[in-house]
Amino acid sequence: MVLEIRLSNMFSIKDEIVLDMTSGGSKSKNASMLSSNCFPYKEYELLKTVAIYGANASGKSNIIKAITFCCLMVLNSHNHNEGDRFNFNPFKFDNYSNKPSSFFIRFIHDDIEYEYSFSLTQAAIVTEALYYYPNGRRAEVFTRDERRGSEKTDIYHFQNAIKRPLDVAINTSKKTLFISRASQMDRVVAKDVYTFFNKSLMFSPTMPGNLVESLFNVYKKELLMALQIADSDIVDVKMRKEKQHSKHVTLLSTPVDVLPVKDVEEEVLRFTTYHKNNPSVPFKMETEESEGTKRLFYNMILILDILKNNKTLLWDEIELSLHSKIVEYLFTLFNHSRGAQLICTTHNTNLLDLHKMRKDQIYFVNKKQDGSSDLYSLFDYKDFRDSMDLEKAYLQGRFDAIPYIDDSELKLKSLIEEDEKKEK
């Protein structure tokens, strides 16, 4: 479970932003009625769902994108080679391209709290640190600062949590996170952290085929029930594997005018649906079902596993191809889970209702004058009472985070007439 995430200098994010998954501790009547939207863990009360709102190009997607990049760094950095550049961009203005970018996450795994962070440029890791609370008290596992010198003994500082840590450090280049290499070298604590990123954090809508297959086999019954609750008339789904020929480009290390193309035979999953009106008539999922049905189907497979195992899902533009009522349904599922979490961006203003969402569950992203993205919570607005119309206030610009459109008659007429002049 995630307690807190901090980001700085990534994409449109300039100064540090904070996404806090601990509740604001509100004692209001509405917050008390929505107590199921939180779950207790030791001294914490954690949010099950968070919705992030903002105008187009405000930077909402960049927050999910930055978190995803940082998590994938943990999982993949041990595969990086000399000369590789990290797949992100720092903030482009105010000379921030020359400054390190940073990531911090506080989370719980196997009943132990961890604080993990790193900073980096596009070319190299700069700092890295891990602390944990094995006995309820904060303890250092290691710190790393590549600016402290050229020797590993200068760069790293270790306590006693990881065995022979210097052996790992010697095998860790500036392209690699220590935690990734330590997990690869079978070191405890590091393996626990790696497992959290690999098993407890999920990103939608991408999901490998082998995971779809295994989860479908486990949750088929629940999947059909979930689809029917969402007003689908699908009563059965069957899965099969099919051979498919694809053309893959062979990448070479040396430049050539034309890259060779290889014909590859792949095994792909195919789903067939059957509907209530006539259960004997098959429908091909990929070609005969709507985009919304396909999106709900594939994501619901993943969501069921997340709900059952108290994982965290990060989802950009949750409402894409989904009706607003379906989006509300997905939030309701998470809010009725034991401890699963959903962090998503959305334009669905139906959720902006303090009888459905607590103030601390609602975040806004606004683009500032310098082009950077600012993230802040409705909970920060102490003067906004529970009795106020939240959706109306948002659309009126009470919290910024909306597009300000100058669609005056004069502007529209000028635009249309300009197009007509070009046609003539």
VEXDREN-2710 file (C-alpha; in Angstrom, 1 decimal):
% VEXDREN-2710
k/r/px/py/pz
1/MET/0.0/0.0/0.0
2/VAL/1.2/3.5/-0.8
3/LEU/1.4/6.2/1.9
4/GLU/3.0/9.1/-0.1
5/ILE/4.7/9.9/-3.4
6/ARG/6.9/12.9/-4.1
7/LEU/8.2/14.0/-7.6
8/SER/10.2/16.9/-8.8
9/ASN/11.7/18.0/-12.2
10/MET/10.1/15.5/-14.4
11/PHE/8.2/16.4/-17.6
12/SER/6.0/19.4/-16.7
13/ILE/6.6/18.9/-13.0
14/LYS/9.2/21.5/-11.8
15/ASP/9.2/22.0/-8.0
16/GLU/8.3/19.1/-5.8
17/ILE/4.7/17.9/-5.8
18/VAL/3.2/15.6/-3.1
19/LEU/0.5/12.9/-3.5
20/ASP/-0.6/12.0/0.0
21/MET/-2.6/8.8/0.4
22/THR/-3.1/9.3/4.2
23/SER/-6.4/10.8/5.1
24/GLY/-6.7/14.4/6.2
25/GLY/-8.4/13.4/9.4
26/SER/-11.6/15.3/8.7
27/LYS/-14.3/14.9/11.3
28/SER/-17.1/16.3/9.2
29/LYS/-20.5/14.6/8.8
30/ASN/-19.8/13.8/5.1
31/ALA/-16.4/12.4/5.9
32/SER/-17.8/10.2/8.6
33/MET/-20.5/8.9/6.2
34/LEU/-17.7/8.0/3.7
35/SER/-15.6/6.1/6.3
36/SER/-15.5/3.1/3.9
37/ASN/-13.5/5.2/1.5
38/CYS/-10.5/4.8/3.9
39/PHE/-9.0/1.9/5.7
40/PRO/-7.0/1.8/8.9
41/TYR/-3.4/0.6/9.1
42/LYS/-1.7/0.9/12.5
43/GLU/-1.6/4.6/13.2
44/TYR/-2.6/5.6/9.7
45/GLU/-5.9/6.0/8.0
46/LEU/-5.3/5.5/4.3
47/LEU/-7.3/6.5/1.2
48/LYS/-8.6/3.8/-1.1
49/THR/-9.2/6.1/-4.1
50/VAL/-7.8/9.4/-5.3
51/ALA/-9.1/11.3/-8.4
52/ILE/-6.9/13.9/-10.1
53/TYR/-8.6/16.7/-12.1
54/GLY/-7.2/19.3/-14.4
55/ALA/-7.4/21.0/-17.8
56/ASN/-6.0/19.4/-20.9
57/ALA/-2.2/20.0/-21.0
58/SER/-2.2/20.8/-17.3
59/GLY/0.1/17.9/-16.5
60/LYS/-2.2/15.3/-15.0
61/SER/-0.9/12.5/-17.3
62/ASN/2.6/13.6/-16.6
63/ILE/2.2/12.7/-12.9
64/ILE/1.1/9.1/-13.7
65/LYS/3.8/9.0/-16.5
66/ALA/6.5/10.1/-14.0
67/ILE/5.5/7.7/-11.3
68/THR/5.4/4.9/-13.9
69/PHE/8.9/5.8/-15.2
70/CYS/10.3/5.8/-11.7
71/CYS/8.8/2.4/-10.8
72/LEU/10.1/0.9/-14.1
73/MET/13.5/2.2/-13.2
74/VAL/13.5/0.0/-10.1
75/LEU/12.4/-3.0/-12.1
76/ASN/14.7/-2.5/-15.1
77/SER/17.7/-0.4/-14.3
78/HIS/20.0/-3.5/-13.8
79/ASN/19.7/-4.0/-17.6
80/HIS/21.0/-0.6/-18.5
81/ASN/24.2/-0.3/-20.4
82/GLU/26.8/2.4/-20.8
83/GLY/25.6/5.0/-23.2
84/ASP/21.9/4.4/-22.4
85/ARG/19.8/7.5/-21.6
86/PHE/16.9/7.3/-19.2
87/ASN/13.5/7.7/-20.9
88/PHE/12.2/10.9/-19.3
89/ASN/12.6/14.6/-19.7
90/PRO/13.3/17.1/-17.0
91/PHE/11.4/20.4/-16.8
92/LYS/12.6/22.3/-19.9
93/PHE/12.5/25.9/-18.6
94/ASP/14.5/27.9/-16.0
95/ASN/17.7/25.8/-16.5
96/TYR/16.0/22.8/-14.8
97/SER/17.4/20.5/-17.6
98/ASN/20.7/20.8/-15.8
99/LYS/19.3/19.8/-12.4
100/PRO/18.6/16.3/-11.0
101/SER/15.1/14.9/-11.0
102/SER/13.8/13.2/-7.9
103/PHE/11.4/10.5/-6.8
104/PHE/10.4/9.5/-3.2
105/ILE/7.9/6.9/-2.1
106/ARG/6.7/5.8/1.3
107/PHE/4.9/2.5/1.3
108/ILE/4.0/-0.6/3.4
109/HIS/5.1/-4.1/2.3
110/ASP/4.6/-7.2/4.4
111/ASP/3.7/-5.1/7.5
112/ILE/6.9/-3.0/7.3
113/GLU/7.1/0.6/6.3
114/TYR/9.7/1.8/3.8
115/GLU/11.0/5.1/2.5
116/TYR/12.8/4.8/-0.8
117/SER/14.1/7.6/-3.0
118/PHE/16.5/8.4/-5.8
119/SER/17.5/11.3/-8.0
120/LEU/19.0/11.2/-11.5
121/THR/19.8/13.1/-14.7
122/GLN/19.0/11.7/-18.1
123/ALA/22.5/10.1/-18.1
124/ALA/23.1/8.8/-14.6
125/ILE/21.9/8.1/-11.1
126/VAL/22.9/10.9/-8.7
127/THR/21.6/9.8/-5.2
128/GLU/19.6/6.9/-3.8
129/ALA/18.5/6.0/-0.3
130/LEU/16.4/3.4/1.6
131/TYR/15.1/3.6/5.2
132/TYR/12.7/1.2/6.9
133/TYR/10.8/0.6/10.2
134/PRO/11.5/-3.0/11.1
135/ASN/10.7/-2.5/14.7
136/GLY/8.5/0.6/14.5
137/ARG/11.6/2.9/14.5
138/ARG/13.2/4.4/11.4
139/ALA/16.5/2.7/10.4
140/GLU/18.8/3.4/7.6
141/VAL/19.5/0.6/5.1
142/PHE/21.8/2.5/2.8
143/THR/22.5/5.9/1.3
144/ARG/24.2/6.7/-2.0
145/ASP/25.6/10.0/-3.4
146/GLU/27.7/9.8/-6.6
147/ARG/28.9/13.3/-5.9
148/ARG/30.9/12.3/-2.7
149/GLY/33.8/10.9/-4.7
150/SER/35.0/8.2/-7.1
151/GLU/35.4/5.3/-4.6
152/LYS/32.4/3.1/-3.7
153/THR/33.3/3.5/0.0
154/ASP/32.9/7.3/-0.4
155/ILE/29.7/7.1/-2.5
156/TYR/27.8/4.6/-0.3
157/HIS/27.0/4.4/3.4
158/PHE/25.5/1.1/4.7
159/GLN/24.1/-0.2/7.9
160/ASN/23.7/-3.9/8.7
161/ALA/20.4/-4.8/6.8
162/ILE/22.1/-6.1/3.6
163/LYS/24.8/-8.7/3.6
164/ARG/28.1/-7.8/1.8
165/PRO/26.6/-4.6/0.4
166/LEU/29.9/-3.4/-1.0
167/ASP/29.9/-6.5/-3.4
168/VAL/26.7/-5.1/-4.8
169/ALA/28.0/-1.6/-5.0
170/ILE/31.0/-2.7/-7.0
171/ASN/28.6/-4.2/-9.5
172/THR/26.4/-1.2/-9.6
173/SER/27.2/1.4/-12.3
174/LYS/25.9/5.0/-12.5
175/LYS/23.2/3.7/-14.8
176/THR/21.8/1.3/-12.3
177/LEU/19.9/1.7/-9.0
178/PHE/21.5/-0.2/-6.2
179/ILE/18.2/-1.6/-5.1
180/SER/17.7/-3.2/-8.5
181/ARG/21.2/-4.8/-8.5
182/ALA/20.9/-5.9/-4.9
183/SER/17.6/-7.7/-5.6
184/GLN/19.2/-9.3/-8.7
185/MET/22.1/-10.5/-6.4
186/ASP/19.5/-12.1/-4.0
187/ARG/19.9/-9.7/-1.1
188/VAL/17.1/-9.5/1.5
189/VAL/15.4/-6.2/2.1
190/ALA/16.3/-5.2/-1.5
191/LYS/14.3/-8.2/-2.7
192/ASP/11.3/-7.1/-0.6
193/VAL/11.4/-3.6/-2.0
194/TYR/11.7/-5.0/-5.6
195/THR/8.8/-7.3/-4.9
196/PHE/6.6/-4.4/-3.9
197/PHE/7.3/-2.5/-7.1
198/ASN/6.9/-5.7/-9.2
199/LYS/3.8/-7.2/-7.5
200/SER/1.9/-4.5/-5.6
201/LEU/2.0/-1.5/-8.1
202/MET/0.0/-2.0/-11.2
203/PHE/-0.5/0.3/-14.3
204/SER/-3.5/0.3/-16.6
205/PRO/-4.3/-0.4/-19.3
206/THR/-1.2/-2.3/-20.3
207/MET/-1.0/-5.9/-19.2
208/PRO/1.1/-8.8/-20.7
209/GLY/-0.8/-11.6/-22.3
210/ASN/0.5/-14.3/-19.9
211/LEU/-1.0/-12.2/-17.0
212/VAL/-4.3/-11.9/-18.8
213/GLU/-4.4/-15.6/-19.3
214/SER/-3.6/-16.5/-15.7
215/LEU/-6.0/-13.9/-14.2
216/PHE/-8.8/-14.9/-16.5
217/ASN/-8.5/-18.5/-15.4
218/VAL/-8.6/-17.5/-11.7
219/TYR/-11.3/-14.9/-11.8
220/LYS/-13.6/-15.9/-14.7
221/LYS/-16.7/-16.3/-12.4
222/GLU/-16.1/-13.0/-10.7
223/LEU/-15.4/-11.3/-14.0
224/LEU/-18.8/-12.3/-15.4
225/MET/-20.5/-11.1/-12.3
226/ALA/-18.7/-7.8/-12.4
227/LEU/-19.6/-7.3/-16.0
228/GLN/-23.3/-8.0/-15.3
229/ILE/-23.3/-5.6/-12.4
230/ALA/-22.1/-3.0/-14.9
231/ASP/-25.2/-3.7/-17.0
232/SER/-23.5/-6.0/-19.6
233/ASP/-25.6/-8.8/-21.1
234/ILE/-22.5/-11.0/-21.5
235/VAL/-23.2/-14.3/-19.8
236/ASP/-20.1/-16.3/-20.8
237/VAL/-16.6/-15.7/-22.1
238/LYS/-14.3/-18.4/-23.6
239/MET/-10.6/-18.0/-24.2
240/ARG/-8.4/-19.8/-26.7
241/LYS/-4.8/-19.5/-28.0
242/GLU/-4.2/-18.9/-31.6
243/LYS/-1.1/-18.9/-33.8
244/GLN/-0.4/-15.6/-35.6
245/HIS/2.3/-14.6/-38.0
246/SER/3.8/-11.2/-37.5
247/LYS/6.6/-9.2/-39.1
248/HIS/9.3/-8.0/-36.6
249/VAL/12.0/-5.6/-37.4
250/THR/15.5/-6.9/-36.4
251/LEU/17.4/-4.2/-34.7
252/LEU/21.1/-4.1/-35.4
253/SER/23.9/-2.4/-33.5
254/THR/25.4/-1.1/-36.7
255/PRO/23.6/1.4/-38.9
256/VAL/22.2/0.1/-42.2
257/ASP/19.9/1.7/-44.9
258/VAL/17.2/-1.0/-44.5
259/LEU/16.6/-3.0/-41.4
260/PRO/15.9/-6.7/-42.0
261/VAL/12.3/-7.9/-41.3
262/LYS/11.7/-11.4/-39.9
263/ASP/8.5/-13.3/-40.1
264/VAL/7.6/-14.5/-36.6
265/GLU/4.9/-16.9/-35.4
266/GLU/3.3/-15.8/-32.1
267/GLU/0.7/-17.2/-29.8
268/VAL/-2.0/-14.8/-29.0
269/LEU/-5.1/-14.9/-26.8
270/ARG/-8.6/-14.7/-28.4
271/PHE/-11.8/-14.2/-26.4
272/THR/-15.3/-15.1/-27.5
273/THR/-18.3/-13.7/-25.8
274/TYR/-21.9/-15.0/-25.4
275/HIS/-24.9/-12.7/-24.7
276/LYS/-28.1/-13.1/-22.7
277/ASN/-30.4/-12.7/-25.7
278/ASN/-29.0/-15.8/-27.4
279/PRO/-26.3/-17.6/-25.5
280/SER/-25.5/-19.9/-28.4
281/VAL/-24.3/-17.2/-30.7
282/PRO/-20.6/-16.3/-30.4
283/PHE/-19.1/-12.8/-30.7
284/LYS/-15.5/-12.1/-31.4
285/MET/-14.2/-9.8/-28.6
286/GLU/-11.7/-7.9/-30.8
287/THR/-14.0/-7.2/-33.7
288/GLU/-17.6/-7.5/-32.6
289/GLU/-17.6/-5.9/-29.1
290/SER/-17.5/-2.1/-28.5
291/GLU/-14.4/-0.3/-27.4
292/GLY/-16.0/0.3/-24.0
293/THR/-16.8/-3.3/-23.5
294/LYS/-13.3/-4.4/-24.4
295/ARG/-11.7/-1.8/-22.2
296/LEU/-13.9/-2.7/-19.2
297/PHE/-13.3/-6.5/-19.8
298/TYR/-9.5/-6.3/-19.9
299/ASN/-9.2/-3.9/-17.1
300/MET/-11.7/-5.7/-14.9
301/ILE/-9.5/-8.8/-15.1
302/LEU/-6.7/-6.8/-13.6
303/ILE/-8.9/-4.9/-11.1
304/LEU/-10.3/-8.1/-9.6
305/ASP/-6.8/-9.2/-8.8
306/ILE/-5.9/-5.8/-7.3
307/LEU/-9.1/-5.8/-5.2
308/LYS/-8.5/-9.4/-3.9
309/ASN/-4.8/-8.8/-3.0
310/ASN/-4.9/-5.1/-1.8
311/LYS/-2.7/-3.8/-4.5
312/THR/-2.4/-0.2/-5.9
313/LEU/-3.5/0.7/-9.4
314/LEU/-2.4/3.9/-11.2
315/TRP/-4.6/4.7/-14.2
316/ASP/-4.4/7.7/-16.6
317/GLU/-7.7/8.8/-18.1
318/ILE/-9.9/6.2/-16.4
319/GLU/-13.0/7.3/-18.3
320/LEU/-11.6/6.6/-21.8
321/SER/-14.3/4.7/-23.7
322/LEU/-16.2/4.2/-20.4
323/HIS/-19.5/5.8/-19.4
324/SER/-19.4/8.0/-16.3
325/LYS/-21.6/5.6/-14.4
326/ILE/-19.1/2.8/-15.1
327/VAL/-16.3/5.0/-13.7
328/GLU/-18.4/5.6/-10.6
329/TYR/-18.8/1.8/-10.4
330/LEU/-15.1/1.2/-10.5
331/PHE/-14.5/3.8/-7.7
332/THR/-17.3/2.1/-5.6
333/LEU/-15.5/-1.3/-6.1
334/PHE/-12.3/0.1/-4.7
335/ASN/-14.1/1.9/-1.9
336/HIS/-15.6/-1.4/-0.8
337/SER/-12.3/-3.3/-0.9
338/ARG/-10.3/-4.1/2.2
339/GLY/-7.2/-2.2/1.3
340/ALA/-6.8/-1.8/-2.5
341/GLN/-6.0/1.6/-3.8
342/LEU/-6.8/3.5/-7.0
343/ILE/-4.9/6.6/-8.2
344/CYS/-6.3/8.0/-11.4
345/THR/-6.7/11.1/-13.6
346/THR/-10.1/11.9/-14.8
347/HIS/-12.4/14.5/-16.3
348/ASN/-15.5/12.8/-14.9
349/THR/-17.1/15.6/-12.8
350/ASN/-19.9/13.3/-11.6
351/LEU/-17.5/12.2/-8.9
352/LEU/-17.1/15.8/-7.6
353/ASP/-19.8/15.2/-5.0
354/LEU/-18.9/15.3/-1.3
355/HIS/-21.5/12.6/-0.7
356/LYS/-19.4/10.3/-2.9
357/MET/-15.8/11.5/-2.3
358/ARG/-14.0/13.0/0.7
359/LYS/-12.1/16.3/0.3
360/ASP/-8.8/14.5/0.7
361/GLN/-9.6/12.1/-2.1
362/ILE/-9.8/14.9/-4.7
363/TYR/-6.7/16.5/-6.2
364/PHE/-6.3/19.2/-8.8
365/VAL/-3.5/19.9/-11.3
366/ASN/-3.0/23.5/-12.6
367/LYS/-0.5/24.8/-15.0
368/LYS/1.3/27.8/-13.6
369/GLN/2.6/30.8/-15.5
370/ASP/6.0/29.3/-15.8
371/GLY/4.6/26.3/-17.6
372/SER/5.0/23.9/-14.6
373/SER/2.3/21.7/-13.1
374/ASP/1.1/22.3/-9.6
375/LEU/-0.7/19.5/-7.6
376/TYR/-3.0/20.4/-4.6
377/SER/-5.9/18.8/-2.7
378/LEU/-9.4/20.0/-2.2
379/PHE/-8.6/19.4/1.5
380/ASP/-6.3/22.5/1.3
381/TYR/-9.3/24.7/0.8
382/LYS/-10.4/25.2/4.4
383/ASP/-13.1/27.6/3.5
384/PHE/-15.0/25.2/1.2
385/ARG/-17.8/23.7/3.2
386/ASP/-19.4/20.3/2.7
387/SER/-22.7/21.8/1.9
388/MET/-21.4/23.6/-1.2
389/ASP/-21.9/22.3/-4.7
390/LEU/-18.4/20.9/-5.6
391/GLU/-19.0/20.1/-9.2
392/LYS/-20.5/23.5/-9.9
393/ALA/-17.6/25.2/-8.0
394/TYR/-15.0/23.3/-10.0
395/LEU/-16.6/24.1/-13.4
396/GLN/-16.8/27.8/-12.4
397/GLY/-13.1/27.8/-11.8
398/ARG/-13.1/28.0/-8.0
399/PHE/-10.0/25.7/-7.9
400/ASP/-8.5/26.7/-11.2
401/ALA/-7.5/23.4/-13.0
402/ILE/-10.0/24.0/-15.8
403/PRO/-9.5/25.4/-19.3
404/TYR/-10.5/29.0/-19.7
405/ILE/-12.1/29.3/-23.1
406/ASP/-12.6/32.6/-24.8
407/ASP/-15.5/31.6/-27.1
408/SER/-17.0/35.0/-27.4
409/GLU/-19.1/35.7/-30.5
410/LEU/-16.4/38.1/-31.8
411/LYS/-13.6/35.5/-31.4
412/LEU/-15.6/32.7/-33.0
413/LYS/-16.7/34.9/-35.9
414/SER/-13.1/36.1/-36.5
415/LEU/-11.9/32.4/-36.5
416/ILE/-14.6/31.3/-39.0
417/GLU/-14.1/34.2/-41.3
418/GLU/-10.4/33.7/-41.3
419/ASP/-10.9/30.2/-42.5
420/GLU/-13.3/31.3/-45.2
421/LYS/-10.7/33.9/-46.4
422/LYS/-8.1/31.1/-46.7
423/GLU/-10.5/29.0/-48.8
424/LYS/-11.1/31.8/-51.2
END
